[in-house]
Amino acid sequence: MPSSVQRKRVRKTPAARRAEIVAAAARVALTEGLECITLRRIAEDLDVRPGLISHYFPSAEELVAEAFGQAAGRELDALLPNERTEGSPAHYLARFFALATGAAYDDVSRLWINARHLSRYRPALRERVGVQEAAWRERFTAVIEDGVRDDGFRTDSPVLTAIHILVVLDGLGAQANSRTVDRPQAVALLAVTTAERELGLESGTLSRLADELTEADLARD
């Protein structure tokens, strides 16, 4: 008789399984929206039973908040890495704007719009939105403080300057849902020109530095 060989299932550690669930939910959040995250949907995507998902996340609300936190946090780390190995703060900001103002950033812009709207009704998500807003503000402020010390940035309040620039960037990101294709160049560069003005940089400095970036410089992972 032919022998049948059963493949041995590899049991994942709780940490690995939880990370897999959150990663799957974050993918859904970015591509379809936070409303599409349900315990059943994520179970189907991972080909597991819904009970396994609920073991780690008793409610979908917890998973939604965690998925948003991971997606937003990963994007922050891609755009403004915590460790700057080379390049001046001005180069660092130029890279940030080159990535954050392109079409590739639209999914994340839509995610933030989605999260801020839903957070009115979902406390866990509201708390996570606040955490991520603070993380983005602190990371951006740190770059500006480095620039004031090392790269000729001029501002009396790095925190207020960071907020000002991020608010402009948020405003531009709010247009992601409208799929505006005829946005004037001056509007597309509004966050960049705002940053140059607020930081006392010569007009065109960040755009010029962005033009000098290589594909390796723009690698997000």
C-alpha positions in Angstrom: 0.0 0.0 0.0 1.3 3.5 -0.7 2.2 5.3 2.4 0.6 8.7 3.1 2.9 11.3 4.5 1.2 14.0 6.6 2.9 17.4 6.7 3.5 18.4 10.2 1.9 21.7 11.2 4.2 24.2 12.6 2.7 25.8 15.7 3.4 29.5 15.8 4.3 31.2 19.0 1.6 33.5 20.5 3.8 36.6 19.6 4.2 35.4 16.0 0.5 34.6 15.6 -0.6 37.9 17.0 1.9 39.8 14.8 0.5 37.9 11.8 -3.1 38.9 12.7 -2.2 42.5 13.1 -0.2 42.6 9.8 -3.2 41.1 8.0 -5.6 43.7 9.5 -3.2 46.5 8.7 -3.2 45.4 5.0 -6.9 45.5 4.9 -6.9 48.9 6.6 -4.6 50.4 4.0 -6.3 48.9 0.9 -10.0 48.8 1.9 -10.5 50.8 5.0 -10.8 50.2 8.8 -14.5 49.4 8.5 -13.6 46.3 6.6 -11.7 44.8 9.5 -13.8 42.1 11.2 -12.7 39.0 13.1 -14.3 36.8 10.4 -12.6 38.7 7.6 -9.1 38.4 9.0 -9.7 34.7 9.8 -10.6 34.1 6.2 -7.6 36.0 4.9 -5.3 33.9 7.2 -7.3 30.6 6.6 -7.9 30.1 10.3 -10.9 29.8 12.4 -12.5 33.0 13.7 -12.1 31.7 17.3 -8.3 31.9 16.9 -8.6 35.6 16.0 -10.9 36.3 19.0 -8.5 34.5 21.3 -6.0 37.3 20.6 -8.5 40.1 20.0 -11.9 39.6 21.8 -13.4 42.5 20.0 -12.9 43.9 16.5 -12.5 47.3 18.0 -9.2 46.3 19.6 -7.9 44.8 16.3 -9.0 48.0 14.4 -7.0 50.2 16.7 -4.0 47.9 16.6 -4.1 47.7 12.8 -4.2 51.5 12.5 -1.3 51.8 14.9 0.9 49.4 13.0 0.1 50.9 9.6 0.7 54.5 10.8 3.7 53.6 12.8 5.4 51.7 9.9 4.8 54.6 7.6 6.4 57.0 10.1 9.4 54.7 10.4 9.7 54.6 6.6 9.3 58.4 6.1 11.3 59.6 9.1 13.5 56.7 10.4 14.4 57.1 14.0 18.0 56.5 13.3 19.6 58.9 10.8 22.8 57.3 9.6 23.9 59.9 7.1 22.8 63.2 5.6 21.9 66.5 7.1 18.5 67.3 8.7 17.7 69.3 5.5 18.4 66.1 3.4 16.3 64.1 5.8 13.4 66.5 5.4 13.8 66.6 1.6 13.5 62.8 1.5 10.5 63.0 3.8 8.6 65.4 1.5 9.6 63.5 -1.7 7.9 60.4 -0.2 5.1 62.0 1.7 3.8 64.2 -1.1 3.6 61.6 -3.9 0.8 59.4 -5.1 2.3 56.4 -3.2 1.3 58.2 0.1 -2.4 58.5 -0.8 -3.3 55.1 0.8 -1.9 56.4 4.1 -3.6 59.7 3.7 -6.9 58.0 3.3 -6.2 55.8 6.3 -5.7 58.9 8.5 -8.9 60.4 7.2 -10.7 57.1 7.9 -9.2 56.8 11.4 -10.0 60.3 12.5 -13.6 60.0 11.3 -14.2 56.7 13.0 -12.4 57.7 16.2 -15.3 59.9 17.1 -17.2 56.7 17.9 -14.5 54.3 18.8 -12.6 55.0 22.0 -9.8 52.5 21.4 -9.1 53.9 18.0 -9.3 57.5 19.3 -6.6 56.7 21.8 -4.4 55.1 19.2 -4.8 58.1 16.8 -3.7 60.3 19.6 -0.6 58.2 20.2 0.3 58.2 16.6 -0.2 62.0 16.2 2.1 62.5 19.2 4.7 60.2 17.7 4.7 62.0 14.3 4.9 65.4 16.1 7.8 64.3 18.3 9.8 62.7 15.4 9.3 65.8 13.2 10.2 68.1 16.1 13.4 66.2 16.8 14.5 66.6 13.1 13.9 70.4 13.3 15.8 70.6 16.6 18.7 68.8 15.0 18.5 71.3 12.1 18.5 74.3 14.3 21.7 72.9 16.0 23.5 71.6 13.0 22.0 72.8 9.7 21.0 76.4 9.9 17.3 76.0 10.5 15.8 79.1 12.2 12.7 78.9 14.4 11.9 80.1 17.9 9.7 77.0 18.6 10.5 73.7 16.8 7.3 72.1 18.2 5.0 74.8 16.8 6.9 74.7 13.5 6.5 71.0 13.3 2.8 71.3 14.0 2.4 74.0 11.4 4.1 71.9 8.7 2.2 68.7 9.6 -1.1 70.6 9.5 -0.4 71.7 6.0 0.6 68.2 5.0 -2.6 66.8 6.6 -4.6 69.4 4.6 -3.0 68.2 1.4 -3.6 64.6 2.3 -7.3 65.3 2.8 -7.6 65.6 -1.0 -6.5 61.9 -1.4 -10.2 60.8 -1.5 -11.0 63.2 -4.3 -8.2 61.8 -6.5 -7.4 65.3 -7.7 -5.3 64.9 -10.9 -5.0 68.6 -11.9 -3.5 69.9 -8.7 -1.3 73.0 -9.5 2.4 72.5 -8.8 2.3 75.3 -6.3 -0.3 73.5 -4.3 1.5 70.2 -4.5 4.6 71.8 -3.1 2.7 73.8 -0.4 4.1 71.7 2.5 7.6 72.0 1.2 7.4 75.8 0.7 5.8 76.1 4.1 8.7 74.2 5.7 11.3 76.3 3.9 9.6 79.5 5.1 9.1 78.3 8.6 12.7 77.1 8.9 14.3 80.1 7.4 15.6 78.2 4.4 16.1 79.7 1.0 13.2 79.1 -1.4 13.8 75.9 -3.4 16.3 74.4 -1.0 14.3 71.3 -0.1 13.1 70.8 -3.7 16.7 71.0 -4.9 17.9 68.4 -2.4 15.0 66.2 -3.3 16.0 66.2 -6.9 19.5 65.0 -5.9 18.1 61.9 -4.1 18.8 58.5 -5.6 16.5 55.5 -5.7 18.5 54.0 -2.8 17.8 57.2 -0.8 14.1 56.9 -1.4 13.9 53.2 -0.5 11.2 52.9 2.2 12.1 49.6 3.7 
